[in-house]
Amino acid sequence: MKTFLLLSLLAISAAEVSAADIQGVIADWNCVRPMVENGREKTLRNNRSCSLMKNYNRDAYGLITDDKKYYRLDDPGNAKIRQILKDSPDKDNLHVVVTGDVDGDTLKVGNISLL
């Protein structure tokens, strides 16, 4: 019984993993999966609605890492990215470092800084 309880606690704590720093590129959450599967450049060429250049104000953003992992940003993270995008000249190539906690496929943002 103690072993089962210990394993249950470990499984619960593994669901929310502390992520020191995660580097990647910001994208519209609806375009993240095609970008990972087909490449960012190809997706931006073939689906202009994925580009953040003309309209960066999206409902949700994702972070795509170099090793093709992706995370959905939480609401506070989305607000921070909107503010950063507002002042960024190259919105489709926004490289950032996000500090926060990973909970499933969601990144609970503590801090975001430009690379």
Sequence and secondary structure as in RCSB ss.txt:
>XXXX:A:sequence
MKTFLLLSLLAISAAEVSAADIQGVIADWNCVRPMVENGREKTLRNNRSCSLMKNYNRDAYGLITDDKKYYRLDD
PGNAKIRQILKDSPDKDNLHVVVTGDVDGDTLKVGNISLL
>XXXX:A:secstr
 HHHHHHHHHHHHHHEEEEEEEEEEEEEHHHHHHHHHH HHHHHHH GGG SSS    S EEEE TTS EEEE H
HHHHHHHHHHHT S GGG EEEEEEEEETTEEEEEEEEE 
